[in-house]
Amino acid sequence: MRTATYFFIFLNLSLALFEEPAVYPLPFLATSVLEVLCLLVFLGRLTHFAKVTLHNVFWKDTKNICIMVAILLSLTDLAIYGVLRLYNVRSIRWSRIVRPIFLINFAESRQIRRAFRSIRNTLPEITYVFLLFMFSLLMFSLMALKLFGERNLQTAEGLPYFRNYLETVFDLYVLVTTANSPDVMMPAFDFSSWYALFFIAFVIVNTYIFMSLFLAVVYNNYKKHLKVMPGGARD
């Protein structure tokens, strides 16, 4: 039963590759039949679970309610999308975002729920480090705008260099990953080699200090929540 459940969950999630807009497009009829088949399997699994569970326990379990709501939303969206296609009205499948609910909420997915719960509990505790990193990024972007924006520098493609604040924030955010290094620095470096100190300081502070600190906070808090079950009980 567990293997069959996981197979149809995987099949349901994989439909995104074949539905419009698709990587490997298939006819709408084929994808819709597969989706209905998956939903019927999920409904059958839920019905089976209801037969072997006390009535009060089944209806008090939030996981079961989430699965039923997800099935209902998916069928409603599929019906609306199919009717609109008949009238050549372009629309999107908004119910795709509820498909991971099946992966999380079935009884067989206990370990996945624990990991998801740990991620959810970790997010509030890493918010302060993330906000501190964003503050540093915004301040460095403001400094870059003041240093380079008034010097009429241009990139190798002939575009304005650090003259728009939001574009500056994005370029420096990419620089945190070093993906655009040293290209983002070269227009300023060609103007004056001393400007390299700004980018060196930025990389040291944000890439080597903040990213290491961020990773450490995420790892420690995730490990803590993964070990401790709700109510303080340990696995």
C-alpha positions, 0 to 999 in steps of 0.5 A, a space after each residue: 500500500 505504501 509503495 502504491 501511494 508513493 508511486 501515484 504521488 510521484 506520478 501526480 507531481 510529475 504531471 507538471 512536466 507534461 501539462 501546458 506549459 510543459 517540458 514534454 507536452 502531452 495531450 490534455 486528455 492524457 494528463 487529465 485522465 492520469 490526474 483523475 486516476 491519481 485522485 481516485 487512488 488518493 480518495 480510495 486510500 483515504 476511504 480505506 484509512 477512514 474504515 480502520 480509524 475511529 470516526 472521531 479520530 479521523 475527522 479530528 486529524 488535520 491531515 485527512 482534512 487537507 487531503 480531502 480539500 486538495 482532492 476537491 480543489 484539484 477536481 474543481 480546477 481540472 473541470 474549470 480548465 477543461 470547460 475553458 479549453 472547450 471554448 478556447 479560453 486560455 487559463 492556467 492550472 492553479 491547483 498545481 500548488 496543492 499537489 505537494 499536500 499529498 506528499 506531506 499529509 498521507 500517513 506513510 509520509 511521517 518522516 517527510 512531515 517531520 522534516 517539513 515541521 522542522 523547516 517550518 519551526 526553523 524559519 522564525 529563528 533564522 529571520 534575524 540573521 536573514 534580516 541582518 544580511 539584507 541590511 548589509 546588502 542594502 547598505 553596500 548597495 547604497 554605497 555602490 550607488 554613491 561611489 559609482 553611479 555618478 561616474 557614468 561608468 558602463 558595463 562591457 555590454 554598454 549598459 549603465 553601471 550601478 545607476 539604479 538602486 534596485 539593479 545594484 541590489 540585484 547585482 550585489 546579491 548575485 555577487 554573494 554567490 560569486 556567480 558574476 565575479 569578477 565581471 561586476 567589478 571590472 568597470 569600477 576596477 578599470 576606472 580605478 584599481 582602488 575600487 577593488 577594495 569595496 568588492 573585496 570588503 563586500 565579499 568578505 562580509 557577506 559571502 564569507 561571514 554572513 553566509 557561513 553564519 546563516 548556514 550555521 544557524 540554519 543547520 543547528 536549529 534544523 537539527 534541534 527541531 528534527 531531534 525534538 518531537 512536538 511536546 518535547 518528546 524525542 524519537 
